[in-house]
Amino acid sequence: MKKSLSNRNVLTAFIHVLVWLGSGLLFYFIGANLTYGEFKGKDDTLLGPLAIGLLFNVALFYTNSLWLFAKYFKRSQRYQYILYAFLLYLGFIGVESIIDYGLIRYYYPNKVIDAEVFWFNILLLEALGNSIILIASIAYAAIRDWIKSERSKRQLLEEKLKTELAFLRTQINPHFLFNCLNNLYSLALQEKIQETAEGISKLAMLMRYTLHESSGDRVQLKKELDYIEDYLTLQHLRIADEDDIYIKFDVQGEVTQQEVAPMLLIPFIENAFKHGLSLKSKTLINILLKITEGQLLFEVCNTINHTSKKLESASGLGLANVKRRLELLYPQQYQLDIQKTTNKYQVALKIDL
């Protein structure tokens, strides 16, 4: 971040130098010739007046844009700013006019400077030149202030989104842990010591993933799939003796270096087990993950357990959170379709990778 900021500052300074060199050439070919054209010979270079004029232009520009504008205009002291800017403008005209008069007297002591020459060649041209510089500095300050404001708004929005995403993750992880502990509790009640030990091992792997891998915005899809498989293994330990429960997890397509948001898919699977799993009736849970070029398709289809006490809130906290995360992490890059019938609940998610 600091390196990027430093590079941007160097680029900005370089652009300013180029602009001032260009304006110096413009002043040389137009302004200085108009002011001194009445007096100068063909071999006169006017480098002295050029350097002095350029220094005054730079001073007026940055005094207004970096100090006066920031101190008064940005603080809503508009009338004070107008007054001080006008006084600054008059002051620069007066000082530069006196300097121009002195330089003409110095370079061309034998030339006569009448009132018309003074008013047009010196005073009027200085007023015109300083008007251009002052207007340019106001425009620069306003644009610079707007860019900084937009950048601050964007940074605040990004921080807000990061905070919200972190909050959503803190809700998802305890919710998931609660479900896993319920599974292990069921195994312990059935006195399945080996299965319970294996379940604890799988849970440790799952928690390691949630603690160390899921803190960023993206994670490798392969790791997310390993996480899902460990979760399904944990569920299989719980229902190993049940004959009417069928769980299928199918991955189609080539999983290479694709990345997804961590903990994005598991809430859909959790929801299927929470509201579809029944030990009293036939249960079907089909999970499909399909990779195509630039897109991920994820489908979960499960039968509905009509003995569940929370059928009306089938989406659950986990799904509510994942919907919000999709909005934040994949704006305009996802499609989520949820269909519910009397006996079936189906989720289809498409994400642009």
Secondary structure, DSSP 8 states (H G I E B T S, - for coil): -HHHHHHHHHHHHHHHHHHHHHHHHHIIIIIHHHHHTTT--TT---HHHHHHHHHHHHHHHHIIIIIIIIIIITTT-HHHHHHHHHHHHHHHHHHHHHHHHHHHHHH-TT----HHHIIIIIIIHHHHHHHHHHHHHHHHHHHHHHHHHHHHHHHHHHHHHHHHHHHHHHHHHHHHHHHHHHHHHHHHHTT-HHHHHHHHHHHHHHHHHHHHTTTSS-EEHHHHHHHHHHHHHHHHHHSTT-SSEEEEEEEES--SS-EE-TTSSHHHHHHHHHHH--SSS-EEEEEEEEEETTEEEEEEEEE--TT-TTGGGTTHHHHHHHHHHHHHHSTTSEEEEEEE-SSEEEEEEEEE-
